[in-house]
Amino acid sequence: MAPIAVGLLLLLQPPGGLVLPLVSSLLVVTGLTLAATAYVRGMRVERDWVGPYEVAGALVFVGFAAALMTQTDQALALFGQIEASTSAGAGTDG
């Protein structure tokens, strides 16, 4: 799943200020999906090997760390530009 996500990220080529929030969201959602899948399948926490719960926890932890490193002023400026361009485009349709 991670190679697909990286491929999509490279294919979409988001603006620089949105890369870290996108990676953060992707890691958190992947970790939560992995934990939910392990829970539904009835997998148990084992001491002898690293299981899906540990991997899911690491993914969520790194996702939150990426979110904390995001420079919000750049991301908000990009969202403002996107909103302005979509509202300007909507005014010409009618």
PDB file of N, CA, C and O in Angstrom:
ATOM      1  N   MET A   1       0.820  -1.184   0.000  1.00  0.00           N
ATOM      2  CA  MET A   1       0.000   0.000   0.000  1.00  0.00           C
ATOM      3  C   MET A   1       0.873   1.262   0.000  1.00  0.00           C
ATOM      4  O   MET A   1       0.524   2.255  -0.637  1.00  0.00           O
ATOM      5  N   ALA A   2       1.975   1.226   0.692  1.00  0.00           N
ATOM      6  CA  ALA A   2       2.860   2.394   0.758  1.00  0.00           C
ATOM      7  C   ALA A   2       3.441   2.749  -0.614  1.00  0.00           C
ATOM      8  O   ALA A   2       3.489   3.930  -0.955  1.00  0.00           O
ATOM      9  N   PRO A   3       3.884   1.770  -1.413  1.00  0.00           N
ATOM     10  CA  PRO A   3       4.387   2.150  -2.740  1.00  0.00           C
ATOM     11  C   PRO A   3       3.316   2.787  -3.615  1.00  0.00           C
ATOM     12  O   PRO A   3       3.616   3.671  -4.417  1.00  0.00           O
ATOM     13  N   ILE A   4       2.086   2.352  -3.470  1.00  0.00           N
ATOM     14  CA  ILE A   4       0.992   2.949  -4.236  1.00  0.00           C
ATOM     15  C   ILE A   4       0.788   4.393  -3.804  1.00  0.00           C
ATOM     16  O   ILE A   4       0.595   5.279  -4.637  1.00  0.00           O
ATOM     17  N   ALA A   5       0.833   4.621  -2.500  1.00  0.00           N
ATOM     18  CA  ALA A   5       0.642   5.977  -1.982  1.00  0.00           C
ATOM     19  C   ALA A   5       1.767   6.900  -2.429  1.00  0.00           C
ATOM     20  O   ALA A   5       1.518   8.048  -2.797  1.00  0.00           O
ATOM     21  N   VAL A   6       2.988   6.414  -2.401  1.00  0.00           N
ATOM     22  CA  VAL A   6       4.118   7.228  -2.846  1.00  0.00           C
ATOM     23  C   VAL A   6       3.998   7.512  -4.338  1.00  0.00           C
ATOM     24  O   VAL A   6       4.277   8.625  -4.783  1.00  0.00           O
ATOM     25  N   GLY A   7       3.590   6.527  -5.099  1.00  0.00           N
ATOM     26  CA  GLY A   7       3.391   6.723  -6.532  1.00  0.00           C
ATOM     27  C   GLY A   7       2.315   7.758  -6.820  1.00  0.00           C
ATOM     28  O   GLY A   7       2.476   8.591  -7.713  1.00  0.00           O
ATOM     29  N   LEU A   8       1.213   7.713  -6.068  1.00  0.00           N
ATOM     30  CA  LEU A   8       0.169   8.712  -6.238  1.00  0.00           C
ATOM     31  C   LEU A   8       0.662  10.107  -5.875  1.00  0.00           C
ATOM     32  O   LEU A   8       0.338  11.086  -6.547  1.00  0.00           O
ATOM     33  N   LEU A   9       1.444  10.187  -4.809  1.00  0.00           N
ATOM     34  CA  LEU A   9       1.982  11.477  -4.385  1.00  0.00           C
ATOM     35  C   LEU A   9       2.901  12.054  -5.454  1.00  0.00           C
ATOM     36  O   LEU A   9       2.871  13.255  -5.724  1.00  0.00           O
ATOM     37  N   LEU A  10       3.717  11.198  -6.060  1.00  0.00           N
ATOM     38  CA  LEU A  10       4.593  11.668  -7.135  1.00  0.00           C
ATOM     39  C   LEU A  10       3.804  12.023  -8.394  1.00  0.00           C
ATOM     40  O   LEU A  10       4.158  12.955  -9.116  1.00  0.00           O
ATOM     41  N   LEU A  11       2.748  11.283  -8.647  1.00  0.00           N
ATOM     42  CA  LEU A  11       1.935  11.530  -9.830  1.00  0.00           C
ATOM     43  C   LEU A  11       1.147  12.830  -9.719  1.00  0.00           C
ATOM     44  O   LEU A  11       1.026  13.574 -10.692  1.00  0.00           O
ATOM     45  N   LEU A  12       0.614  13.101  -8.536  1.00  0.00           N
ATOM     46  CA  LEU A  12      -0.192  14.304  -8.343  1.00  0.00           C
ATOM     47  C   LEU A  12       0.649  15.569  -8.266  1.00  0.00           C
ATOM     48  O   LEU A  12       0.178  16.646  -8.632  1.00  0.00           O
ATOM     49  N   GLN A  13       1.873  15.456  -7.803  1.00  0.00           N
ATOM     50  CA  GLN A  13       2.799  16.577  -7.642  1.00  0.00           C
ATOM     51  C   GLN A  13       2.139  17.764  -6.947  1.00  0.00           C
ATOM     52  O   GLN A  13       1.951  18.816  -7.558  1.00  0.00           O
ATOM     53  N   PRO A  14       1.784  17.597  -5.661  1.00  0.00           N
ATOM     54  CA  PRO A  14       1.137  18.701  -4.947  1.00  0.00           C
ATOM     55  C   PRO A  14       2.124  19.830  -4.679  1.00  0.00           C
ATOM     56  O   PRO A  14       3.335  19.611  -4.704  1.00  0.00           O
ATOM     57  N   PRO A  15       1.624  21.026  -4.424  1.00  0.00           N
ATOM     58  CA  PRO A  15       2.514  22.138  -4.080  1.00  0.00           C
ATOM     59  C   PRO A  15       3.326  21.821  -2.832  1.00  0.00           C
ATOM     60  O   PRO A  15       2.914  21.008  -2.005  1.00  0.00           O
ATOM     61  N   GLY A  16       4.483  22.469  -2.700  1.00  0.00           N
ATOM     62  CA  GLY A  16       5.409  22.163  -1.616  1.00  0.00           C
ATOM     63  C   GLY A  16       4.822  22.251  -0.227  1.00  0.00           C
ATOM     64  O   GLY A  16       5.192  21.458   0.639  1.00  0.00           O
ATOM     65  N   GLY A  17       3.918  23.185   0.020  1.00  0.00           N
ATOM     66  CA  GLY A  17       3.344  23.351   1.345  1.00  0.00           C
ATOM     67  C   GLY A  17       2.334  22.288   1.710  1.00  0.00           C
ATOM     68  O   GLY A  17       1.950  22.181   2.875  1.00  0.00           O
ATOM     69  N   LEU A  18       1.893  21.499   0.747  1.00  0.00           N
ATOM     70  CA  LEU A  18       0.886  20.474   1.021  1.00  0.00           C
ATOM     71  C   LEU A  18       1.456  19.066   1.115  1.00  0.00           C
ATOM     72  O   LEU A  18       0.728  18.130   1.446  1.00  0.00           O
ATOM     73  N   VAL A  19       2.726  18.901   0.833  1.00  0.00           N
ATOM     74  CA  VAL A  19       3.306  17.552   0.832  1.00  0.00           C
ATOM     75  C   VAL A  19       3.282  16.959   2.236  1.00  0.00           C
ATOM     76  O   VAL A  19       2.842  15.824   2.418  1.00  0.00           O
ATOM     77  N   LEU A  20       3.747  17.705   3.221  1.00  0.00           N
ATOM     78  CA  LEU A  20       3.817  17.175   4.584  1.00  0.00           C
ATOM     79  C   LEU A  20       2.433  16.894   5.173  1.00  0.00           C
ATOM     80  O   LEU A  20       2.260  15.853   5.807  1.00  0.00           O
ATOM     81  N   PRO A  21       1.434  17.773   4.995  1.00  0.00           N
ATOM     82  CA  PRO A  21       0.100  17.411   5.480  1.00  0.00           C
ATOM     83  C   PRO A  21      -0.489  16.180   4.774  1.00  0.00           C
ATOM     84  O   PRO A  21      -1.191  15.382   5.393  1.00  0.00           O
ATOM     85  N   LEU A  22      -0.199  16.036   3.485  1.00  0.00           N
ATOM     86  CA  LEU A  22      -0.692  14.855   2.771  1.00  0.00           C
ATOM     87  C   LEU A  22      -0.021  13.581   3.268  1.00  0.00           C
ATOM     88  O   LEU A  22      -0.682  12.562   3.466  1.00  0.00           O
ATOM     89  N   VAL A  23       1.288  13.644   3.468  1.00  0.00           N
ATOM     90  CA  VAL A  23       2.015  12.475   3.981  1.00  0.00           C
ATOM     91  C   VAL A  23       1.524  12.131   5.382  1.00  0.00           C
ATOM     92  O   VAL A  23       1.348  10.959   5.716  1.00  0.00           O
ATOM     93  N   SER A  24       1.305  13.150   6.192  1.00  0.00           N
ATOM     94  CA  SER A  24       0.818  12.934   7.551  1.00  0.00           C
ATOM     95  C   SER A  24      -0.532  12.233   7.537  1.00  0.00           C
ATOM     96  O   SER A  24      -0.728  11.238   8.234  1.00  0.00           O
ATOM     97  N   SER A  25      -1.453  12.747   6.750  1.00  0.00           N
ATOM     98  CA  SER A  25      -2.782  12.140   6.671  1.00  0.00           C
ATOM     99  C   SER A  25      -2.710  10.715   6.151  1.00  0.00           C
ATOM    100  O   SER A  25      -3.408   9.828   6.643  1.00  0.00           O
ATOM    101  N   LEU A  26      -1.875  10.505   5.167  1.00  0.00           N
ATOM    102  CA  LEU A  26      -1.719   9.173   4.581  1.00  0.00           C
ATOM    103  C   LEU A  26      -1.186   8.168   5.607  1.00  0.00           C
ATOM    104  O   LEU A  26      -1.679   7.044   5.697  1.00  0.00           O
ATOM    105  N   LEU A  27      -0.175   8.582   6.378  1.00  0.00           N
ATOM    106  CA  LEU A  27       0.395   7.679   7.379  1.00  0.00           C
ATOM    107  C   LEU A  27      -0.600   7.358   8.488  1.00  0.00           C
ATOM    108  O   LEU A  27      -0.697   6.211   8.922  1.00  0.00           O
ATOM    109  N   VAL A  28      -1.337   8.362   8.946  1.00  0.00           N
ATOM    110  CA  VAL A  28      -2.308   8.120  10.012  1.00  0.00           C
ATOM    111  C   VAL A  28      -3.424   7.201   9.533  1.00  0.00           C
ATOM    112  O   VAL A  28      -3.810   6.273  10.243  1.00  0.00           O
ATOM    113  N   VAL A  29      -3.944   7.451   8.341  1.00  0.00           N
ATOM    114  CA  VAL A  29      -5.014   6.606   7.816  1.00  0.00           C
ATOM    115  C   VAL A  29      -4.519   5.181   7.573  1.00  0.00           C
ATOM    116  O   VAL A  29      -5.246   4.222   7.835  1.00  0.00           O
ATOM    117  N   THR A  30      -3.300   5.033   7.078  1.00  0.00           N
ATOM    118  CA  THR A  30      -2.735   3.694   6.859  1.00  0.00           C
ATOM    119  C   THR A  30      -2.565   2.955   8.185  1.00  0.00           C
ATOM    120  O   THR A  30      -2.881   1.769   8.282  1.00  0.00           O
ATOM    121  N   GLY A  31      -2.067   3.652   9.200  1.00  0.00           N
ATOM    122  CA  GLY A  31      -1.901   3.019  10.510  1.00  0.00           C
ATOM    123  C   GLY A  31      -3.227   2.603  11.120  1.00  0.00           C
ATOM    124  O   GLY A  31      -3.346   1.507  11.668  1.00  0.00           O
ATOM    125  N   LEU A  32      -4.221   3.471  11.029  1.00  0.00           N
ATOM    126  CA  LEU A  32      -5.530   3.129  11.572  1.00  0.00           C
ATOM    127  C   LEU A  32      -6.174   1.977  10.811  1.00  0.00           C
ATOM    128  O   LEU A  32      -6.832   1.125  11.408  1.00  0.00           O
ATOM    129  N   THR A  33      -5.987   1.951   9.504  1.00  0.00           N
ATOM    130  CA  THR A  33      -6.528   0.851   8.708  1.00  0.00           C
ATOM    131  C   THR A  33      -5.859  -0.468   9.063  1.00  0.00           C
ATOM    132  O   THR A  33      -6.521  -1.500   9.166  1.00  0.00           O
ATOM    133  N   LEU A  34      -4.551  -0.431   9.248  1.00  0.00           N
ATOM    134  CA  LEU A  34      -3.822  -1.643   9.623  1.00  0.00           C
ATOM    135  C   LEU A  34      -4.259  -2.152  10.991  1.00  0.00           C
ATOM    136  O   LEU A  34      -4.444  -3.355  11.174  1.00  0.00           O
ATOM    137  N   ALA A  35      -4.426  -1.249  11.951  1.00  0.00           N
ATOM    138  CA  ALA A  35      -4.861  -1.653  13.287  1.00  0.00           C
ATOM    139  C   ALA A  35      -6.280  -2.210  13.258  1.00  0.00           C
ATOM    140  O   ALA A  35      -6.568  -3.207  13.920  1.00  0.00           O
ATOM    141  N   ALA A  36      -7.157  -1.579  12.503  1.00  0.00           N
ATOM    142  CA  ALA A  36      -8.533  -2.064  12.410  1.00  0.00           C
ATOM    143  C   ALA A  36      -8.599  -3.430  11.738  1.00  0.00           C
ATOM    144  O   ALA A  36      -9.368  -4.297  12.153  1.00  0.00           O
ATOM    145  N   THR A  37      -7.793  -3.617  10.704  1.00  0.00           N
ATOM    146  CA  THR A  37      -7.756  -4.915  10.024  1.00  0.00           C
ATOM    147  C   THR A  37      -7.235  -6.006  10.957  1.00  0.00           C
ATOM    148  O   THR A  37      -7.776  -7.111  10.988  1.00  0.00           O
ATOM    149  N   ALA A  38      -6.201  -5.701  11.704  1.00  0.00           N
ATOM    150  CA  ALA A  38      -5.663  -6.683  12.657  1.00  0.00           C
ATOM    151  C   ALA A  38      -6.684  -7.012  13.737  1.00  0.00           C
ATOM    152  O   ALA A  38      -6.798  -8.165  14.155  1.00  0.00           O
ATOM    153  N   TYR A  39      -7.420  -6.014  14.189  1.00  0.00           N
ATOM    154  CA  TYR A  39      -8.431  -6.237  15.222  1.00  0.00           C
ATOM    155  C   TYR A  39      -9.571  -7.100  14.705  1.00  0.00           C
ATOM    156  O   TYR A  39     -10.029  -8.015  15.390  1.00  0.00           O
ATOM    157  N   VAL A  40     -10.026  -6.804  13.488  1.00  0.00           N
ATOM    158  CA  VAL A  40     -11.135  -7.558  12.914  1.00  0.00           C
ATOM    159  C   VAL A  40     -10.727  -9.003  12.661  1.00  0.00           C
ATOM    160  O   VAL A  40     -11.543  -9.910  12.820  1.00  0.00           O
ATOM    161  N   ARG A  41      -9.489  -9.228  12.273  1.00  0.00           N
ATOM    162  CA  ARG A  41      -9.005 -10.593  12.032  1.00  0.00           C
ATOM    163  C   ARG A  41      -8.697 -11.344  13.320  1.00  0.00           C
ATOM    164  O   ARG A  41      -8.403 -12.539  13.284  1.00  0.00           O
ATOM    165  N   GLY A  42      -8.760 -10.662  14.450  1.00  0.00           N
ATOM    166  CA  GLY A  42      -8.532 -11.318  15.729  1.00  0.00           C
ATOM    167  C   GLY A  42      -7.071 -11.587  16.045  1.00  0.00           C
ATOM    168  O   GLY A  42      -6.764 -12.505  16.806  1.00  0.00           O
ATOM    169  N   MET A  43      -6.170 -10.805  15.474  1.00  0.00           N
ATOM    170  CA  MET A  43      -4.744 -11.002  15.739  1.00  0.00           C
ATOM    171  C   MET A  43      -4.415 -10.539  17.152  1.00  0.00           C
ATOM    172  O   MET A  43      -4.972  -9.557  17.644  1.00  0.00           O
ATOM    173  N   ARG A  44      -3.524 -11.244  17.780  1.00  0.00           N
ATOM    174  CA  ARG A  44      -3.133 -10.917  19.152  1.00  0.00           C
ATOM    175  C   ARG A  44      -1.756 -10.273  19.160  1.00  0.00           C
ATOM    176  O   ARG A  44      -0.973 -10.418  18.221  1.00  0.00           O
ATOM    177  N   VAL A  45      -1.483  -9.562  20.240  1.00  0.00           N
ATOM    178  CA  VAL A  45      -0.166  -8.961  20.427  1.00  0.00           C
ATOM    179  C   VAL A  45       0.790 -10.054  20.892  1.00  0.00           C
ATOM    180  O   VAL A  45       0.527 -10.722  21.892  1.00  0.00           O
ATOM    181  N   GLU A  46       1.879 -10.239  20.188  1.00  0.00           N
ATOM    182  CA  GLU A  46       2.866 -11.257  20.510  1.00  0.00           C
ATOM    183  C   GLU A  46       4.143 -10.599  21.024  1.00  0.00           C
ATOM    184  O   GLU A  46       4.506  -9.504  20.593  1.00  0.00           O
ATOM    185  N   ARG A  47       4.808 -11.267  21.932  1.00  0.00           N
ATOM    186  CA  ARG A  47       6.064 -10.743  22.450  1.00  0.00           C
ATOM    187  C   ARG A  47       7.263 -11.141  21.603  1.00  0.00           C
ATOM    188  O   ARG A  47       8.300 -10.480  21.653  1.00  0.00           O
ATOM    189  N   ASP A  48       7.138 -12.194  20.840  1.00  0.00           N
ATOM    190  CA  ASP A  48       8.283 -12.744  20.115  1.00  0.00           C
ATOM    191  C   ASP A  48       8.565 -12.040  18.786  1.00  0.00           C
ATOM    192  O   ASP A  48       9.680 -12.127  18.271  1.00  0.00           O
ATOM    193  N   TRP A  49       7.595 -11.360  18.236  1.00  0.00           N
ATOM    194  CA  TRP A  49       7.798 -10.732  16.937  1.00  0.00           C
ATOM    195  C   TRP A  49       7.022  -9.423  16.881  1.00  0.00           C
ATOM    196  O   TRP A  49       6.107  -9.190  17.671  1.00  0.00           O
ATOM    197  N   VAL A  50       7.402  -8.583  15.944  1.00  0.00           N
ATOM    198  CA  VAL A  50       6.728  -7.303  15.760  1.00  0.00           C
ATOM    199  C   VAL A  50       5.473  -7.555  14.939  1.00  0.00           C
ATOM    200  O   VAL A  50       5.546  -7.997  13.793  1.00  0.00           O
ATOM    201  N   GLY A  51       4.350  -7.275  15.523  1.00  0.00           N
ATOM    202  CA  GLY A  51       3.078  -7.537  14.868  1.00  0.00           C
ATOM    203  C   GLY A  51       2.493  -6.297  14.224  1.00  0.00           C
ATOM    204  O   GLY A  51       3.116  -5.236  14.198  1.00  0.00           O
ATOM    205  N   PRO A  52       1.293  -6.450  13.708  1.00  0.00           N
ATOM    206  CA  PRO A  52       0.667  -5.329  13.000  1.00  0.00           C
ATOM    207  C   PRO A  52       0.323  -4.156  13.915  1.00  0.00           C
ATOM    208  O   PRO A  52       0.285  -3.013  13.461  1.00  0.00           O
ATOM    209  N   TYR A  53       0.073  -4.422  15.194  1.00  0.00           N
ATOM    210  CA  TYR A  53      -0.250  -3.326  16.098  1.00  0.00           C
ATOM    211  C   TYR A  53       0.948  -2.407  16.317  1.00  0.00           C
ATOM    212  O   TYR A  53       0.790  -1.189  16.408  1.00  0.00           O
ATOM    213  N   GLU A  54       2.131  -2.978  16.402  1.00  0.00           N
ATOM    214  CA  GLU A  54       3.339  -2.163  16.567  1.00  0.00           C
ATOM    215  C   GLU A  54       3.618  -1.341  15.315  1.00  0.00           C
ATOM    216  O   GLU A  54       3.998  -0.173  15.398  1.00  0.00           O
ATOM    217  N   VAL A  55       3.427  -1.959  14.165  1.00  0.00           N
ATOM    218  CA  VAL A  55       3.638  -1.246  12.901  1.00  0.00           C
ATOM    219  C   VAL A  55       2.599  -0.132  12.753  1.00  0.00           C
ATOM    220  O   VAL A  55       2.932   0.978  12.338  1.00  0.00           O
ATOM    221  N   ALA A  56       1.350  -0.425  13.090  1.00  0.00           N
ATOM    222  CA  ALA A  56       0.302   0.588  13.011  1.00  0.00           C
ATOM    223  C   ALA A  56       0.598   1.747  13.959  1.00  0.00           C
ATOM    224  O   ALA A  56       0.419   2.910  13.599  1.00  0.00           O
ATOM    225  N   GLY A  57       1.047   1.431  15.161  1.00  0.00           N
ATOM    226  CA  GLY A  57       1.399   2.483  16.110  1.00  0.00           C
ATOM    227  C   GLY A  57       2.547   3.342  15.615  1.00  0.00           C
ATOM    228  O   GLY A  57       2.535   4.559  15.801  1.00  0.00           O
ATOM    229  N   ALA A  58       3.531   2.730  14.991  1.00  0.00           N
ATOM    230  CA  ALA A  58       4.664   3.484  14.452  1.00  0.00           C
ATOM    231  C   ALA A  58       4.214   4.391  13.302  1.00  0.00           C
ATOM    232  O   ALA A  58       4.663   5.533  13.202  1.00  0.00           O
ATOM    233  N   LEU A  59       3.336   3.893  12.442  1.00  0.00           N
ATOM    234  CA  LEU A  59       2.835   4.702  11.334  1.00  0.00           C
ATOM    235  C   LEU A  59       2.063   5.921  11.835  1.00  0.00           C
ATOM    236  O   LEU A  59       2.244   7.029  11.331  1.00  0.00           O
ATOM    237  N   VAL A  60       1.207   5.709  12.824  1.00  0.00           N
ATOM    238  CA  VAL A  60       0.431   6.818  13.370  1.00  0.00           C
ATOM    239  C   VAL A  60       1.354   7.816  14.073  1.00  0.00           C
ATOM    240  O   VAL A  60       1.169   9.027  13.948  1.00  0.00           O
ATOM    241  N   PHE A  61       2.336   7.315  14.804  1.00  0.00           N
ATOM    242  CA  PHE A  61       3.287   8.189  15.499  1.00  0.00           C
ATOM    243  C   PHE A  61       4.055   9.057  14.498  1.00  0.00           C
ATOM    244  O   PHE A  61       4.186  10.265  14.698  1.00  0.00           O
ATOM    245  N   VAL A  62       4.555   8.451  13.434  1.00  0.00           N
ATOM    246  CA  VAL A  62       5.296   9.213  12.425  1.00  0.00           C
ATOM    247  C   VAL A  62       4.359  10.178  11.700  1.00  0.00           C
ATOM    248  O   VAL A  62       4.769  11.279  11.335  1.00  0.00           O
ATOM    249  N   GLY A  63       3.111   9.775  11.489  1.00  0.00           N
ATOM    250  CA  GLY A  63       2.140  10.670  10.870  1.00  0.00           C
ATOM    251  C   GLY A  63       1.865  11.899  11.719  1.00  0.00           C
ATOM    252  O   GLY A  63       1.770  13.009  11.195  1.00  0.00           O
ATOM    253  N   PHE A  64       1.736  11.708  13.038  1.00  0.00           N
ATOM    254  CA  PHE A  64       1.541  12.856  13.922  1.00  0.00           C
ATOM    255  C   PHE A  64       2.786  13.734  13.961  1.00  0.00           C
ATOM    256  O   PHE A  64       2.681  14.959  14.025  1.00  0.00           O
ATOM    257  N   ALA A  65       3.961  13.115  13.923  1.00  0.00           N
ATOM    258  CA  ALA A  65       5.198  13.895  13.905  1.00  0.00           C
ATOM    259  C   ALA A  65       5.279  14.734  12.631  1.00  0.00           C
ATOM    260  O   ALA A  65       5.712  15.886  12.674  1.00  0.00           O
ATOM    261  N   ALA A  66       4.871  14.169  11.513  1.00  0.00           N
ATOM    262  CA  ALA A  66       4.865  14.932  10.257  1.00  0.00           C
ATOM    263  C   ALA A  66       3.864  16.081  10.328  1.00  0.00           C
ATOM    264  O   ALA A  66       4.110  17.161   9.791  1.00  0.00           O
ATOM    265  N   ALA A  67       2.740  15.844  10.989  1.00  0.00           N
ATOM    266  CA  ALA A  67       1.759  16.919  11.130  1.00  0.00           C
ATOM    267  C   ALA A  67       2.297  18.050  12.001  1.00  0.00           C
ATOM    268  O   ALA A  67       2.025  19.221  11.737  1.00  0.00           O
ATOM    269  N   LEU A  68       3.054  17.706  13.029  1.00  0.00           N
ATOM    270  CA  LEU A  68       3.630  18.731  13.897  1.00  0.00           C
ATOM    271  C   LEU A  68       4.703  19.548  13.192  1.00  0.00           C
ATOM    272  O   LEU A  68       4.908  20.715  13.524  1.00  0.00           O
ATOM    273  N   MET A  69       5.380  18.957  12.233  1.00  0.00           N
ATOM    274  CA  MET A  69       6.435  19.662  11.501  1.00  0.00           C
ATOM    275  C   MET A  69       5.894  20.520  10.368  1.00  0.00           C
ATOM    276  O   MET A  69       6.647  21.283   9.762  1.00  0.00           O
ATOM    277  N   THR A  70       4.605  20.409  10.071  1.00  0.00           N
ATOM    278  CA  THR A  70       4.007  21.172   8.988  1.00  0.00           C
ATOM    279  C   THR A  70       4.017  22.657   9.316  1.00  0.00           C
ATOM    280  O   THR A  70       3.679  23.058  10.430  1.00  0.00           O
ATOM    281  N   GLN A  71       4.397  23.450   8.363  1.00  0.00           N
ATOM    282  CA  GLN A  71       4.350  24.901   8.526  1.00  0.00           C
ATOM    283  C   GLN A  71       2.957  25.361   8.102  1.00  0.00           C
ATOM    284  O   GLN A  71       2.642  25.433   6.914  1.00  0.00           O
ATOM    285  N   THR A  72       2.145  25.666   9.088  1.00  0.00           N
ATOM    286  CA  THR A  72       0.731  25.930   8.820  1.00  0.00           C
ATOM    287  C   THR A  72       0.512  27.180   7.999  1.00  0.00           C
ATOM    288  O   THR A  72      -0.456  27.247   7.242  1.00  0.00           O
ATOM    289  N   ASP A  73       1.373  28.171   8.119  1.00  0.00           N
ATOM    290  CA  ASP A  73       1.161  29.395   7.347  1.00  0.00           C
ATOM    291  C   ASP A  73       1.268  29.137   5.844  1.00  0.00           C
ATOM    292  O   ASP A  73       0.513  29.712   5.061  1.00  0.00           O
ATOM    293  N   GLN A  74       2.198  28.278   5.443  1.00  0.00           N
ATOM    294  CA  GLN A  74       2.316  27.939   4.018  1.00  0.00           C
ATOM    295  C   GLN A  74       1.106  27.142   3.541  1.00  0.00           C
ATOM    296  O   GLN A  74       0.567  27.407   2.466  1.00  0.00           O
ATOM    297  N   ALA A  75       0.679  26.165   4.346  1.00  0.00           N
ATOM    298  CA  ALA A  75      -0.461  25.343   3.951  1.00  0.00           C
ATOM    299  C   ALA A  75      -1.730  26.180   3.871  1.00  0.00           C
ATOM    300  O   ALA A  75      -2.511  26.021   2.933  1.00  0.00           O
ATOM    301  N   LEU A  76      -1.950  27.072   4.841  1.00  0.00           N
ATOM    302  CA  LEU A  76      -3.140  27.917   4.815  1.00  0.00           C
ATOM    303  C   LEU A  76      -3.107  28.889   3.638  1.00  0.00           C
ATOM    304  O   LEU A  76      -4.145  29.172   3.041  1.00  0.00           O
ATOM    305  N   ALA A  77      -1.928  29.400   3.302  1.00  0.00           N
ATOM    306  CA  ALA A  77      -1.819  30.281   2.140  1.00  0.00           C
ATOM    307  C   ALA A  77      -2.181  29.537   0.853  1.00  0.00           C
ATOM    308  O   ALA A  77      -2.853  30.085  -0.020  1.00  0.00           O
ATOM    309  N   LEU A  78      -1.730  28.284   0.743  1.00  0.00           N
ATOM    310  CA  LEU A  78      -2.070  27.493  -0.450  1.00  0.00           C
ATOM    311  C   LEU A  78      -3.557  27.190  -0.504  1.00  0.00           C
ATOM    312  O   LEU A  78      -4.165  27.239  -1.574  1.00  0.00           O
ATOM    313  N   PHE A  79      -4.147  26.876   0.644  1.00  0.00           N
ATOM    314  CA  PHE A  79      -5.592  26.640   0.658  1.00  0.00           C
ATOM    315  C   PHE A  79      -6.360  27.904   0.294  1.00  0.00           C
ATOM    316  O   PHE A  79      -7.394  27.833  -0.371  1.00  0.00           O
ATOM    317  N   GLY A  80      -5.861  29.060   0.725  1.00  0.00           N
ATOM    318  CA  GLY A  80      -6.488  30.321   0.345  1.00  0.00           C
ATOM    319  C   GLY A  80      -6.410  30.570  -1.150  1.00  0.00           C
ATOM    320  O   GLY A  80      -7.373  31.038  -1.757  1.00  0.00           O
ATOM    321  N   GLN A  81      -5.265  30.258  -1.747  1.00  0.00           N
ATOM    322  CA  GLN A  81      -5.121  30.411  -3.194  1.00  0.00           C
ATOM    323  C   GLN A  81      -6.054  29.468  -3.944  1.00  0.00           C
ATOM    324  O   GLN A  81      -6.660  29.847  -4.946  1.00  0.00           O
ATOM    325  N   ILE A  82      -6.164  28.240  -3.454  1.00  0.00           N
ATOM    326  CA  ILE A  82      -7.046  27.262  -4.095  1.00  0.00           C
ATOM    327  C   ILE A  82      -8.491  27.723  -3.997  1.00  0.00           C
ATOM    328  O   ILE A  82      -9.241  27.634  -4.970  1.00  0.00           O
ATOM    329  N   GLU A  83      -8.886  28.215  -2.827  1.00  0.00           N
ATOM    330  CA  GLU A  83     -10.258  28.688  -2.645  1.00  0.00           C
ATOM    331  C   GLU A  83     -10.544  29.886  -3.540  1.00  0.00           C
ATOM    332  O   GLU A  83     -11.618  29.978  -4.133  1.00  0.00           O
ATOM    333  N   ALA A  84      -9.588  30.804  -3.641  1.00  0.00           N
ATOM    334  CA  ALA A  84      -9.778  31.979  -4.486  1.00  0.00           C
ATOM    335  C   ALA A  84      -9.905  31.590  -5.962  1.00  0.00           C
ATOM    336  O   ALA A  84     -10.719  32.154  -6.694  1.00  0.00           O
ATOM    337  N   SER A  85      -9.097  30.626  -6.386  1.00  0.00           N
ATOM    338  CA  SER A  85      -9.162  30.222  -7.797  1.00  0.00           C
ATOM    339  C   SER A  85     -10.452  29.474  -8.106  1.00  0.00           C
ATOM    340  O   SER A  85     -10.998  29.624  -9.199  1.00  0.00           O
ATOM    341  N   THR A  86     -10.952  28.670  -7.167  1.00  0.00           N
ATOM    342  CA  THR A  86     -12.194  27.952  -7.427  1.00  0.00           C
ATOM    343  C   THR A  86     -13.396  28.887  -7.363  1.00  0.00           C
ATOM    344  O   THR A  86     -14.352  28.700  -8.116  1.00  0.00           O
ATOM    345  N   SER A  87     -13.373  29.890  -6.484  1.00  0.00           N
ATOM    346  CA  SER A  87     -14.501  30.824  -6.429  1.00  0.00           C
ATOM    347  C   SER A  87     -14.496  31.737  -7.658  1.00  0.00           C
ATOM    348  O   SER A  87     -15.560  32.115  -8.148  1.00  0.00           O
ATOM    349  N   ALA A  88     -13.319  32.092  -8.158  1.00  0.00           N
ATOM    350  CA  ALA A  88     -13.246  32.906  -9.375  1.00  0.00           C
ATOM    351  C   ALA A  88     -13.726  32.105 -10.581  1.00  0.00           C
ATOM    352  O   ALA A  88     -14.370  32.651 -11.477  1.00  0.00           O
ATOM    353  N   GLY A  89     -13.415  30.814 -10.605  1.00  0.00           N
ATOM    354  CA  GLY A  89     -13.861  29.956 -11.702  1.00  0.00           C
ATOM    355  C   GLY A  89     -15.356  29.711 -11.649  1.00  0.00           C
ATOM    356  O   GLY A  89     -15.990  29.557 -12.693  1.00  0.00           O
ATOM    357  N   ALA A  90     -15.936  29.670 -10.453  1.00  0.00           N
ATOM    358  CA  ALA A  90     -17.363  29.432 -10.318  1.00  0.00           C
ATOM    359  C   ALA A  90     -18.170  30.643 -10.751  1.00  0.00           C
ATOM    360  O   ALA A  90     -19.307  30.502 -11.201  1.00  0.00           O
ATOM    361  N   GLY A  91     -17.588  31.844 -10.617  1.00  0.00           N
ATOM    362  CA  GLY A  91     -18.315  33.052 -11.020  1.00  0.00           C
ATOM    363  C   GLY A  91     -18.449  33.202 -12.516  1.00  0.00           C
ATOM    364  O   GLY A  91     -19.339  33.924 -12.965  1.00  0.00           O
ATOM    365  N   THR A  92     -17.613  32.559 -13.314  1.00  0.00           N
ATOM    366  CA  THR A  92     -17.654  32.703 -14.768  1.00  0.00           C
ATOM    367  C   THR A  92     -18.612  31.717 -15.425  1.00  0.00           C
ATOM    368  O   THR A  92     -18.874  31.817 -16.624  1.00  0.00           O
ATOM    369  N   ASP A  93     -19.142  30.757 -14.648  1.00  0.00           N
ATOM    370  CA  ASP A  93     -19.988  29.725 -15.254  1.00  0.00           C
ATOM    371  C   ASP A  93     -21.431  30.171 -15.437  1.00  0.00           C
ATOM    372  O   ASP A  93     -22.214  29.414 -16.011  1.00  0.00           O
ATOM    373  N   GLY A  94     -21.808  31.300 -15.003  1.00  0.00           N
ATOM    374  CA  GLY A  94     -23.186  31.498 -15.010  1.00  0.00           C
ATOM    375  C   GLY A  94     -23.848  32.589 -15.562  1.00  0.00           C
ATOM    376  O   GLY A  94     -25.076  32.658 -15.509  1.00  0.00           O
TER     377      GLY A  94
END
